[in-house]
Amino acid sequence: MPNQTYAAPGATDTIVAPATRTTSADTGPITGWGAIQTIRTQLAVTTVAGTTPSLTVVVEDSLDGVTWWQLATFTPATAVGAQVINIGKPFTDRLRWRWTITGTLASFAFAVTTYTE
């Protein structure tokens, strides 16, 4: 994915647009987090299908855009629902949200949003 810039303090942003997904992926690097002190990020799962489906979403940061380090992980989702996690400094100016989908013919409709301070 192309490099994206987000994260104005006090803003709510859609990081992963609502859609149905069947494969693991990530947002690609998103820059502009340097002035942010706290990120409140929400995972909203609206549909789940398949046999033993599981969705794990991880927030990562990187100093160089090559090596990524885990900041926070949502509890693996296996049903419709929402989760919120708060991430405080320190983190770098470059973040990404990465998701892993497992299960037989698994699919999830989900979105990720953030509020920043």
N, C-alpha and C positions, 0 to 999 in steps of 0.2 A: 504494500500500500504506500501511497505517497506520504511524505512528511506533512503532518498537520500541525496547526498551532491553535491552542485553546487557552483557557485558564485566566480569564480576567477575574480578579478578586470580587466576590459577591455574585458571581454568575452561575447560572445553571446551564449545563451543556449536555447534549446527547453525545455520548462517546461511541456507543454501538447502537445504530438505528434499529428500531423494531423490525424483525424479520424472522422467518423460519430458517434454521440452519441445520445441516446434517454432517458437517465436517468441522474439524478443529482448525483454528486460524488465530489471527491477532489483528489489532488495529493498525499495526505499523507504529513507528515512532510519532509521538505527539509532543511538541515542544511548547515552551512558554510557561512552565510551572515555577520558575524561579522566584517570583514574588508571592507565591501562594504559601500559606502556613499550614492550612488544614484542607484536606479533601474528604468530602462525604460522598461516597459512591454507592449507588443502588443498582442491584440486579433484579429485574422484573421478568419472571418466567410466566408466559401466558398460555402456552400449550406444550405438552410432552407426549411423545409417541415412541413406540418401539418396545423391544423386550429388554428389560433391565437397563433402561437409559440412565445416563448420568452426565451432568454438565458441571465442569469445574472451571471457574473463572479466577484468574490470577492477575494482580496488578504488579507490574515490574518497572524498575528504573534502570538507567544505563548512563555511564559517564561518556562512553564512546559510540553508542549505537550498535555495538557488536556483541558485547557481553552484557547480559541482562540479569538483574538480581531481583528476587521476589521481595515485595514490600508487604503484600497482604493477599489472602486467599479467601474467597467466599466458601461457605460450606457447600460441598457438592450437592447440586440440585437434582432431585429425582421426581419432583412433582411441581405443579403450578404453585407459585408463591413469590414472595419478595424478600430480599435481604439487604441490609445496609451495613457498611463498614466505614470507619473513620480512620484516616491516615494522617498522621502529623509529621512534621519535619523531624529528622532530615530525609530528604529525597532530592534527586537531581532535577534539572530542567527538562529532562527527556523521560517520558513515561510511555508505557503501552499497557493495554488490557489484552490478555491472551486467554483463549478458551479451548478446552478439550472436551470433545463429545465421544462417549463410549456407549456400547450396547449394540444389540442387533437391530438394524434398521432404525436406529435412534434418530429422533429429530426434536428440536426445541425451538419454540418461538420465544425470543427474549430480547431485551434491550438493557443497556447500561447508561445511566445518567450520573452526572456529578454536580455537586454544589461546592464552591470553593470560597475560602476566607483567607 
